[in-house]
Amino acid sequence: MTHEKKNYAMPLAFVGMMFFAIGFALGINSYLIPVLKGSLEISSGVSYFIIAVTFLPFLIFGYPASMTIKAMGYKRTMALSFLMFAIAFGLFIPAAHQESFSLFLVACFISGAANAYLQASVNPYVTILGPLESAAKRISIMGICNKLAWPVAPLFLTWIIGKNIKDTVIADLFIPFYIIIGVFILLGIISLLAPLPEVKAVGEDEDNADACPYAANKTSIFQFPHLLLGCLALFFYVGAETVALSSLVDYATYLNLPYADLYAWIAPIGLVIGYICGIVLIPRYLNQATALKICSVIAILGSLLVVLVSDSLSIWFISLIALGCSLMWPALWPLAMADLGKFTKAGSSLLIMAMAGPVIILPLLGFLTDNYGMQNAYWICLPCFIYILYYALTGHKIRTK
């Protein structure tokens, strides 16, 4: 495997840049929540549709994205996704001019479609770029790039606009979005020129199907129960993690804390600490299933503390939820994709569709906030992590003959 490490260091660097772009785009959407709530006088439940609509395309475009990858390859699909991002942020400008919430939702939907295509490209790419048993290590490195970008987005917007988020209005968003459009067009060009070799999973080629005996005689992707249960685990994980990442600025604003945008760092710090542990420990000292068990327990503990301690302290325990979430993505993805063989791309499309968790969980968080207060709304995370613990203990082991 020494030649793989030598050859794949550069591709991983470019893909890391793409993971950063994904996090940056989602961080912008989380910044919009308190801005639109203040400018358009909408409720929390309605404002969280911004994030929900961003994740809805995962459900719609998960399968088409896999077909696009099959037709165009990973690299061209990545470039296409950046063009879609540029179009989405171009739509944010007339939405801001007209102060139209519905047009903001359309822009967020297109941004989500771009995200779906990019995620469908980069996640399986990183998973199969090297040995499956060390996939969690590679994905952990990508996770650092992704999660550090979430808080960078609100800080970037605050710096460009020159105002505290509480004082920001929709009209302040024009110049930042022009800059962001240019950046995403540039990223699309870079991705086309990047040295990214096309890769395939073991047994993915029909003429090499015997390399993966478990998948060789299967006729449908629905004959892989560990994948289907993993999709549900991923659904809950993405929903709960997005709660932790996207609600921090809003929660800090809700608690009347000064410099609310700075609280966006609480969750990413927890995530990055966990990712570093994954890079160091997996697979040499810790396998992916064990990492998922430990992280599930940490996330359950964090969920309980957020809702049970005083509200002034509770926001800090969101970092514990984030720490628990850190290795869930790196562990869930390879556990669910194990032994798919010729169904690898189809399985990847199902997992991409499962990332639509925030479509349901984020609006529920908002409506619970409107009716029971934002601290109590965080109860929504607990059942998500309990199911993920089940998958870590039992679900990923279920196989059909």
C-alpha positions as CSV (number, residue, x, y, z in Angstrom):
1,M,0.0,0.0,0.0
2,T,3.0,2.4,0.1
3,H,2.5,3.4,-3.5
4,E,-1.2,4.2,-2.8
5,K,-0.2,6.6,0.0
6,K,2.4,8.3,-2.2
7,N,0.0,8.6,-5.2
8,Y,-3.1,9.6,-3.2
9,A,-1.7,12.4,-1.0
10,M,-2.3,15.0,-3.7
11,P,-5.9,13.8,-4.6
12,L,-6.8,13.9,-0.9
13,A,-5.5,17.5,-0.6
14,F,-7.8,18.6,-3.4
15,V,-10.8,16.7,-2.1
16,G,-10.1,18.3,1.4
17,M,-10.5,21.6,-0.3
18,M,-13.9,20.4,-1.6
19,F,-15.0,19.3,1.8
20,F,-14.1,22.8,3.1
21,A,-16.4,24.3,0.4
22,I,-19.3,22.0,1.5
23,G,-18.9,23.2,5.1
24,F,-18.6,26.9,4.0
25,A,-21.8,26.7,2.0
26,L,-23.7,25.2,4.9
27,G,-22.2,27.7,7.3
28,I,-23.6,30.5,5.2
29,N,-27.1,29.0,5.4
30,S,-26.9,28.8,9.2
31,Y,-25.8,32.5,9.3
32,L,-29.0,33.4,7.3
33,I,-31.3,32.0,10.0
34,P,-31.1,34.8,12.6
35,V,-30.7,37.5,9.8
36,L,-33.9,36.5,8.1
37,K,-35.7,36.0,11.4
38,G,-34.9,39.6,12.3
39,S,-35.4,41.2,8.8
40,L,-38.5,39.3,7.7
41,E,-40.0,38.7,11.2
42,I,-40.5,35.0,10.8
43,S,-40.7,32.3,13.5
44,S,-38.0,29.9,14.4
45,G,-40.0,27.0,12.9
46,V,-40.2,28.8,9.5
47,S,-36.6,30.0,9.6
48,Y,-35.2,26.5,10.0
49,F,-36.8,25.6,6.6
50,I,-33.7,27.3,5.2
51,I,-31.5,24.4,6.4
52,A,-34.3,21.8,5.7
53,V,-34.7,22.9,2.1
54,T,-30.9,22.8,1.7
55,F,-30.9,19.0,2.6
56,L,-34.1,18.1,0.7
57,P,-32.2,17.7,-2.6
58,F,-30.2,14.8,-1.0
59,L,-33.5,12.8,-1.1
60,I,-34.3,13.9,-4.7
61,F,-30.9,13.9,-6.3
62,G,-29.1,11.0,-4.5
63,Y,-29.8,8.5,-7.3
64,P,-29.4,11.0,-10.3
65,A,-26.1,12.0,-8.8
66,S,-24.8,8.4,-8.8
67,M,-25.9,8.1,-12.5
68,T,-24.1,11.4,-13.3
69,I,-20.9,10.0,-11.7
70,K,-21.3,6.8,-13.7
71,A,-21.6,8.8,-16.9
72,M,-19.1,11.7,-16.3
73,G,-16.8,10.3,-13.6
74,Y,-16.0,11.7,-10.2
75,K,-14.0,14.7,-11.3
76,R,-16.4,16.2,-13.8
77,T,-19.3,15.7,-11.3
78,M,-17.4,17.7,-8.7
79,A,-16.8,20.5,-11.2
80,L,-20.6,20.5,-12.1
81,S,-21.5,20.8,-8.4
82,F,-19.4,24.0,-8.0
83,L,-21.1,25.5,-11.0
84,M,-24.5,24.7,-9.3
85,F,-23.2,26.4,-6.1
86,A,-22.4,29.5,-8.1
87,I,-25.9,29.6,-9.6
88,A,-27.4,29.1,-6.1
89,F,-25.5,32.0,-4.6
90,G,-26.3,34.1,-7.7
91,L,-30.0,33.6,-6.8
92,F,-29.3,34.9,-3.2
93,I,-28.7,38.3,-4.7
94,P,-32.2,38.9,-6.2
95,A,-33.7,37.2,-3.1
96,A,-31.9,39.8,-1.0
97,H,-33.0,42.7,-3.3
98,Q,-36.7,41.6,-3.1
99,E,-36.5,40.4,0.5
100,S,-38.3,37.3,-0.7
101,F,-38.2,34.4,1.7
102,S,-39.5,32.0,-1.0
103,L,-36.7,33.0,-3.4
104,F,-34.2,32.4,-0.5
105,L,-35.7,28.9,-0.2
106,V,-35.3,28.3,-4.0
107,A,-31.6,29.4,-3.8
108,C,-31.1,27.2,-0.7
109,F,-32.6,24.3,-2.7
110,I,-30.2,24.7,-5.6
111,S,-27.3,25.0,-3.1
112,G,-28.5,21.8,-1.6
113,A,-28.6,20.1,-5.0
114,A,-25.0,21.2,-5.6
115,N,-24.1,19.9,-2.1
116,A,-25.8,16.5,-2.9
117,Y,-23.8,16.1,-6.2
118,L,-20.6,17.1,-4.4
119,Q,-21.2,14.8,-1.4
120,A,-22.1,11.9,-3.8
121,S,-18.7,12.4,-5.4
122,V,-16.3,13.1,-2.6
123,N,-17.6,10.6,0.1
124,P,-17.4,7.4,-1.9
125,Y,-14.3,8.7,-3.6
126,V,-12.5,9.1,-0.2
127,T,-13.9,5.8,1.0
128,I,-12.6,3.7,-1.8
129,L,-9.4,5.6,-2.5
130,G,-7.5,3.4,-0.1
131,P,-8.1,0.3,2.2
132,L,-11.6,0.2,3.6
133,E,-10.3,-0.5,7.1
134,S,-8.6,2.9,7.2
135,A,-11.4,4.8,5.5
136,A,-12.5,6.3,8.8
137,K,-9.0,7.9,9.1
138,R,-9.3,9.5,5.6
139,I,-12.8,10.7,6.2
140,S,-11.7,12.1,9.6
141,I,-9.1,14.3,7.8
142,M,-11.8,15.4,5.4
143,G,-14.1,16.1,8.3
144,I,-11.7,18.6,9.8
145,C,-11.7,20.4,6.5
146,N,-15.5,20.4,6.4
147,K,-16.4,21.3,10.0
148,L,-13.8,24.1,10.4
149,A,-15.5,25.8,7.4
150,W,-18.9,26.0,9.1
151,P,-17.8,28.8,11.6
152,V,-15.5,30.4,9.0
153,A,-18.6,31.3,6.9
154,P,-20.4,33.5,9.6
155,L,-17.0,35.0,10.6
156,F,-16.3,35.8,6.9
157,L,-19.7,37.4,6.4
158,T,-19.4,39.4,9.7
159,W,-16.0,40.6,8.6
160,I,-17.0,41.6,5.1
161,I,-20.3,43.2,6.2
162,G,-18.6,45.0,9.2
163,K,-21.6,44.5,11.5
164,N,-22.6,42.3,14.4
165,I,-25.1,39.7,13.3
166,K,-27.8,41.3,15.4
167,D,-27.5,44.5,13.4
168,T,-27.2,42.8,10.0
169,V,-30.0,43.2,7.5
170,I,-30.7,41.5,4.1
171,A,-29.3,44.4,2.1
172,D,-25.9,43.8,3.7
173,L,-25.5,40.5,1.9
174,F,-24.9,41.6,-1.7
175,I,-21.1,42.1,-1.7
176,P,-20.3,38.9,0.2
177,F,-22.4,36.8,-2.2
178,Y,-20.6,38.3,-5.3
179,I,-17.3,37.3,-3.7
180,I,-18.6,33.8,-2.9
181,I,-19.9,33.3,-6.5
182,G,-16.4,34.0,-7.9
183,V,-14.8,31.6,-5.4
184,F,-17.1,28.7,-6.3
185,I,-16.5,29.3,-10.1
186,L,-12.8,29.2,-9.4
187,L,-13.2,26.0,-7.4
188,G,-15.0,24.4,-10.3
189,I,-12.1,25.2,-12.6
190,I,-9.6,23.9,-10.1
191,S,-11.5,20.6,-9.7
192,L,-11.4,20.1,-13.5
193,L,-7.7,20.6,-13.5
194,A,-7.0,18.6,-10.3
195,P,-5.0,15.4,-10.5
196,L,-7.9,13.1,-9.4
197,P,-7.7,9.6,-10.7
198,E,-10.9,7.7,-11.3
199,V,-11.3,4.9,-8.7
200,K,-13.5,1.9,-8.2
201,A,-14.4,-0.3,-5.2
202,V,-13.4,-3.9,-5.0
203,G,-15.7,-6.0,-7.1
204,E,-17.5,-3.0,-8.6
205,D,-16.7,-4.0,-12.2
206,E,-19.0,-6.7,-13.4
207,D,-16.1,-8.7,-14.8
208,N,-14.5,-8.6,-11.4
209,A,-17.6,-9.3,-9.3
210,D,-16.0,-12.4,-7.7
211,A,-13.6,-10.2,-5.8
212,C,-16.5,-9.4,-3.5
213,P,-18.3,-12.8,-2.9
214,Y,-21.0,-11.4,-0.5
215,A,-22.3,-9.1,-3.3
216,A,-21.7,-11.4,-6.3
217,N,-25.1,-13.2,-6.2
218,K,-27.2,-10.3,-5.1
219,T,-29.7,-8.9,-7.5
220,S,-30.9,-5.7,-5.6
221,I,-29.4,-3.1,-3.3
222,F,-32.2,-3.9,-0.9
223,Q,-30.6,-7.2,-0.2
224,F,-28.0,-5.5,2.0
225,P,-29.7,-5.0,5.4
226,H,-26.6,-3.5,7.0
227,L,-26.7,-0.8,4.3
228,L,-30.4,-0.1,4.9
229,L,-30.0,0.1,8.6
230,G,-27.0,2.3,8.0
231,C,-29.0,4.7,5.9
232,L,-31.4,5.2,8.8
233,A,-28.5,5.7,11.2
234,L,-27.0,8.3,8.7
235,F,-30.4,10.0,8.5
236,F,-30.5,10.5,12.3
237,Y,-26.8,11.4,12.5
238,V,-26.9,14.1,9.8
239,G,-30.1,15.6,11.3
240,A,-28.6,15.7,14.9
241,E,-25.2,17.0,13.9
242,T,-26.8,19.7,11.7
243,V,-28.8,20.7,14.8
244,A,-25.5,21.1,16.7
245,L,-23.8,23.0,13.9
246,S,-26.5,25.2,12.5
247,S,-28.4,26.3,15.7
248,L,-25.5,27.7,17.7
249,V,-25.6,31.3,16.4
250,D,-29.4,31.2,16.8
251,Y,-29.2,29.7,20.3
252,A,-26.7,32.3,21.4
253,T,-29.0,35.0,20.0
254,Y,-31.9,33.4,21.8
255,L,-30.0,33.5,25.1
256,N,-29.0,37.2,24.4
257,L,-25.3,36.4,24.5
258,P,-22.9,39.1,23.1
259,Y,-21.1,38.4,19.9
260,A,-23.4,35.5,19.0
261,D,-21.5,34.7,15.8
262,L,-18.5,33.6,17.8
263,Y,-20.4,30.8,19.4
264,A,-20.5,29.1,16.0
265,W,-17.0,27.6,17.0
266,I,-18.4,25.5,19.9
267,A,-19.5,22.5,17.8
268,P,-16.6,22.5,15.3
269,I,-14.0,22.5,18.1
270,G,-15.7,19.3,19.5
271,L,-15.8,17.8,16.1
272,V,-12.2,18.5,15.2
273,I,-11.0,17.1,18.6
274,G,-12.9,13.9,17.7
275,Y,-11.5,13.8,14.1
276,I,-7.9,14.1,15.4
277,C,-8.6,11.1,17.7
278,G,-9.9,9.2,14.7
279,I,-6.8,10.0,12.7
280,V,-4.5,8.8,15.5
281,L,-6.5,5.8,16.7
282,I,-8.2,4.3,13.6
283,P,-7.5,1.5,12.6
284,R,-4.3,0.8,14.6
285,Y,-5.9,1.1,18.1
286,L,-9.6,1.4,17.4
287,N,-11.8,-0.2,14.8
288,Q,-14.6,1.7,13.2
289,A,-17.5,-0.1,15.0
290,T,-15.9,0.5,18.4
291,A,-15.4,4.2,17.6
292,L,-19.1,4.4,16.7
293,K,-20.1,2.9,20.0
294,I,-18.0,5.3,22.0
295,C,-19.1,8.3,20.1
296,S,-22.8,7.3,20.5
297,V,-22.5,7.2,24.2
298,I,-20.7,10.6,24.3
299,A,-23.4,12.1,22.1
300,I,-26.2,10.7,24.3
301,L,-24.5,12.2,27.4
302,G,-24.1,15.5,25.7
303,S,-27.8,15.6,24.6
304,L,-28.9,15.0,28.2
305,L,-26.6,17.7,29.6
306,V,-27.7,20.3,27.1
307,V,-31.3,20.0,28.2
308,L,-30.8,19.4,31.9
309,V,-28.2,22.1,33.0
310,S,-29.0,25.8,33.3
311,D,-29.5,27.6,30.0
312,S,-26.4,29.8,30.4
313,L,-24.2,26.6,30.6
314,S,-26.2,24.4,28.2
315,I,-24.8,26.0,25.0
316,W,-21.3,24.8,25.9
317,F,-22.4,21.2,26.1
318,I,-23.3,21.3,22.5
319,S,-19.6,20.8,22.0
320,L,-20.0,17.4,23.7
321,I,-22.7,16.4,21.2
322,A,-20.4,17.5,18.4
323,L,-17.5,15.4,19.9
324,G,-19.8,12.4,19.8
325,C,-20.8,13.2,16.3
326,S,-17.2,13.5,15.1
327,L,-16.5,9.9,14.3
328,M,-20.1,8.9,13.4
329,W,-19.7,10.0,9.8
330,P,-16.3,8.4,9.3
331,A,-17.5,5.1,10.9
332,L,-21.0,4.9,9.5
333,W,-20.0,5.4,5.9
334,P,-17.5,2.5,5.5
335,L,-19.6,0.2,7.8
336,A,-22.7,0.7,5.6
337,M,-20.7,0.4,2.3
338,A,-18.9,-2.7,3.3
339,D,-19.1,-5.6,0.8
340,L,-21.4,-3.8,-1.7
341,G,-19.2,-4.8,-4.6
342,K,-21.0,-4.1,-7.9
343,F,-23.7,-2.2,-5.9
344,T,-21.2,0.4,-4.6
345,K,-22.5,3.4,-6.6
346,A,-26.1,2.4,-5.9
347,G,-25.4,2.0,-2.2
348,S,-23.6,5.4,-2.2
349,S,-26.7,7.0,-3.7
350,L,-28.9,5.6,-0.9
351,L,-26.6,6.9,1.7
352,I,-26.6,10.3,0.0
353,M,-30.4,10.2,0.1
354,A,-30.3,9.4,3.8
355,M,-28.5,12.7,4.4
356,A,-31.9,14.3,4.2
357,G,-32.4,14.0,8.0
358,P,-32.4,17.8,8.5
359,V,-35.4,18.1,6.3
360,I,-37.5,16.7,9.2
361,I,-35.3,17.2,12.2
362,L,-34.5,20.9,11.7
363,P,-38.1,22.2,11.3
364,L,-39.0,20.0,14.3
365,L,-36.3,21.8,16.3
366,G,-37.7,25.2,15.2
367,F,-41.3,24.3,16.1
368,L,-40.3,22.8,19.4
369,T,-38.4,26.1,20.1
370,D,-41.5,28.2,19.3
371,N,-43.7,26.1,21.7
372,Y,-41.3,24.9,24.5
373,G,-38.2,27.1,24.3
374,M,-35.0,26.4,22.5
375,Q,-33.2,24.5,25.3
376,N,-36.1,21.9,25.5
377,A,-36.0,21.6,21.7
378,Y,-32.6,19.9,21.9
379,W,-34.4,16.8,23.3
380,I,-34.9,15.9,19.6
381,C,-31.2,14.7,19.5
382,L,-31.6,12.0,22.1
383,P,-33.6,9.3,20.2
384,C,-31.3,9.9,17.1
385,F,-28.2,8.9,19.1
386,I,-29.9,6.0,20.8
387,Y,-30.6,4.4,17.4
388,I,-27.1,5.0,16.2
389,L,-25.8,3.2,19.3
390,Y,-28.0,0.2,18.3
391,Y,-26.4,0.3,14.8
392,A,-22.9,0.3,16.3
393,L,-23.7,-2.6,18.6
394,T,-25.8,-4.8,16.3
395,G,-27.2,-3.2,13.1
396,H,-24.0,-3.1,11.1
397,K,-23.4,-6.9,11.6
398,I,-26.7,-8.0,10.1
399,R,-26.2,-9.8,6.8
400,T,-28.2,-11.9,4.4
401,K,-26.8,-15.1,2.9
